[in-house]
């Protein structure tokens, strides 16, 4: 092949790349449909775009940069394959045949590249894949075709280097050498610095903690939290790492949350205060309600000399909405601008595929991806790569080691993957796939979807999705423990395992998702384990399982007791362990819980609920921050279903426009609350009703009107008294 022929092949490959990669991406961005918070509302979408136009232009510019690197990759691969094709068949053909061949080759390379990435991480393209059997078939074919094309591309390039004319061979070798040098230099530079999310720390520096005199004498604390984790889903077969952790812990499988929604649940754990006590009762609190750094556990530990860090993916965005005193926050920002940016990125699946491939490679490559694309992918609710969280913590600890920081660490690692839509990456999603299940839930299921699952195969597939996501998270935690062990960071570390809420997996008709109802304890019950270092707590009894019911509010007081710190009188939880690590005798207690705000209409939302607008009507935008307008707080608070539980009895309070229903259930005989037994157990019903009323009415902003709990009207201005 002469140099002129090579130039012609290269030109055709470039044009084909533009036609098969750039043009479809631009058309997709221009015409694809998408919703705002799942709502196909053009007026809301137009307003959102107008408010975030500057950010969207920045996202578009970075998408263009990602596309350029993808073009280079596709162009190079297409050139190699086309060269091989031309060498054996193309010389004798006419120009038209060559053009068709080039475009077809490039289209196959592009489609195979996308399909290979979609096969590896189908969550990135969940909506697209769920609606097309053809694409689902293609991603499995592409997984086989892509390696063949890669070999052909390399073979064609080598053939050109070995048999082409001398001048072009030399030029190609020089260019390849320059590219290798630049890539190698950049890799070396990045690896010599702290690799952490650039959208969080543009200057790549971390604040140094002020070490307390006795800081080095305290144990570190590693808090492992897995979203939607249910205790009955922990076992040695499917979650060997979590099962082993539980086996060496003091374990409470019956820990109750106060509200089965991520944000309010975490605030309750971090403050040991129920939602109405700490002021965060919804997922979208105002900025004033989110200032809790004076009473939260991370701030308290920071004052004791701890290095405090929280790392999470999309479900942990709430930690960026409130100030809990964490010194380092490796969490995505998901406000209106970011939501619109994610929608824009999702409209260009070819660009998203390349960005997702780079994101998965490692911390160095994620830093190359940069802001805002990297942060947008990290905040996507349908994609998770749990190894990212491990990398965040290890980057902080390695930097502390280089800086000579000897403070103990408090690290909260919140793994998002088992949260709906339960997406996982290969091979985990295939491991639990159910034959015969609907193709629409092959790779994930968004529970805001109003289509009810009725077939048994689909119910088993839904649990399989959850199992796959949990298994991938378990594998990530195993890698984390191994890497921390090699660094000597686990020998004197208290490890806590828990979750923010449970999950409904269609065990009953309304048992799906979390936060919308209080049926049974499937969404209220989470595991709680304390693994204590033996050298520091020789009297502790690992492997102990305590069946008594406890609360998520107990974690903060327990940690303080283990550190030998005085208890905080305002805490509503109690310490479960003594300072020696021994269990404290469980006390008879009554626990209360409440639903979250209703964001959509699904089978889980009570049919006779008190009405108020959905999220697009409830929300307002304050300084780029999504908040529920405070004028809706009274109706949300009054509409919530509430419950009081003293095992095995559970009393539900269910207000509606027709009145209040009080229903009693005996959960050991009736786990899904099908039979109201208030008439059979009137004393238990009366006791739990009195306990729930006392728990709610102790808050000064709530009063009782008949059986309803409503918000107390504001007092008139002082000058009107």
Phi, psi and omega in degrees: 000128180280168177298323179296317179298320179297320178297318180296317178297319180296318179297315180296323178296322179294313179299318179296323178297316179298318183290326186260348181241305186289310183299311178300324180295316179295319178294322180295318178297322185285326191240353182293146177265144176205161183247168176250116186057036179078004183252124175279080186235102186297322181296315179295318181296318179296319178295319180296319179296318181296327181282338186240020187301318181298315179295320181295325175297322179293319177298316179299321179296318179289327173298323177298320178294318177298319180296323179298317179292325177291321177301317180299318180294311181295319179300314180297315180295317180295321178298317180296314180294317181295324178297316178298316179297315182296321185298321185263333186228336192279338186297322185273359183263163180278172182300321181298316179298321180295317179298314179299318179297317181296313181295317178297319178298313182293320178298320179294319178298313181298311182296322180290321178296313177299314182297323179296318180289320178296326176293323181284318183226075184294340180299333179298334185233039189301311183296318181295312183291323183296335183263004186219114173293326182297314179293325177297322176290321184296320184295335175281325175292317182298328179298332178269325184286320186303315178297325178296316178295324178296317178296318179297321180296316179295317180297317179297319179294318178295321178299319178295317181294320186280326187244357178285177179289157191296318183301305179299325179299315180297315180300316180297319180296318179297314179299315179298320179295319178297317179299315180298320180295314181297314179298315180297318179297316180296319178299316180297318181295317181293320183288344177272358179240166176295126178261107179214161188309116184293337179283351176261323184226080184301330183271002178060027177242153179239144177292139176273131182287153173276115185277128173288154182305325184256019186300321184291348181271353183266150177283152171285163181228121177247112182257109178265121179233132180241120183301137174063022183285127177255139181298329182284356178258008176262119177205161185294338183280310187266331180227067185299326181291312179294322179296319179293323178296316178298322184294336179253022183240169161273117196242131176242096182284352183243063178260134185252141175265159181272332174210124184279052171231145190303303186299300180301326179295317180292322179296322177298318180292320183286342183243347187057038178226139177293162184307316181288342177277321183269349175091000179248099184251355181225173179283346184231068182287162174289164181299323180295320180290338183270005180268094185237018185293345180281338186237357187274153181301314181301319179295319179298313180293326176299322178291342178268005177099009180279146167274119187247133183214142172235136179225136181197172171255220193299322183290344180267010180300338182298331180294339175275350182268344181232156179256102180257000177094010175294132178287327182230129180235107176259070182225154179282158171260125181231081174247192186303314182299317181292322178299315179294323177296320177297319178297318179296315180296321181291338179288346179242078187299331179291319177292318179300323180299314181293318178297319178295322178296318178295317181301323184282344188294318182162177184297322179297313182293324176297326178291329175293322181300319170075186182260137010261359188297316181299317181290327178295317179294320179298331182265007181285129184287343182256014180216137178216143175223084193300340179299336179302320182294319176300315181299322180300309182296315182295326177297317179295314182294321179294322177294320177299320178297316179294326181275356180076022178284127182250007180296146170292160181247149167241111184239125174254112179251115187247107183273125189271342199303317182289357173293147176300144019269022171060040180274145175221170182259168178295143004265010192290321182291333178282334186297327185245017180294142183254119177299140178088355178284160181298139178294339182292338178242029181294324186242351180175168180213116175276115186289351173287351174294130185275356178285121184281137175276125184238331182283144181296321179298323179290323176297318179292326176295321178299315177294326177297320176300314179298316180299318180297316178297318180293323179295320179293321177296318178301318178296322178295319179294324177298316178297320180299311180300320180296317181290322176293323179298317179297330180272358180072029185263359183255348187298325181233054183231129171279126179251125178248136175239130175198192178212173179270336179186170174271206183203140172268128183240041178065034171292336173221175188297330181249011181270080176216143181066215183199153171093343185271335176211172183243028183294125183063208176233016183299326179263349183263339188260128180225160175282153175216119183226142175238111175262115188255138178295127187297323183295328182271330182235071184294338182273351181294156183240086179296150181089002178281132176246118180255113184280349181300148179281133180229182185235152173298338178292347183276348187292311180302308178299326180292318179298316179299319180296320179294331178275357182075021181266151179294148179285157180260124190293336182280351181297141178261353174263175181231151176291134180269339182236152173280171181297339177276353183095354178286150179289143172270145181301131179293143180255147174294127185219155172248129183252147178237154179211162179217158175282166171273189174284151180270122186257345185204183176244111175225179180294341181280337181283129181305134184290329183257029183293161171286132190277144166204168186297160173281182192301324180292339176266331181282327192278153170226166181246120179237109180055042180080001185256131177279124178227150168281126181303125183305339180293342178267353181304316181299318182287325177295315180297317181291333185275344186297139168280144182227162181213151171236132184232128169223099192311135004265013185265140178222126179252127179254135175254118186231095180280148174210175180291345179267356182135188181248130175257128173250120183230135181252138179227149177250100195289334179293333177259341189218073188296337182251018170057058177266344186230118175282120184246024181300323180292330180279331183232067185295327181293314179298320179297317180293319180296315181290326177295317178296320180294318180293318178299318179296318182295324182278315187282354175289346179275128188294340182268010180235140173222163181261132172237102191064232177269353182281147167257119181233165179282132179294130178300149180294149177290148177294157178305149186301327182290347179265357181294000000 
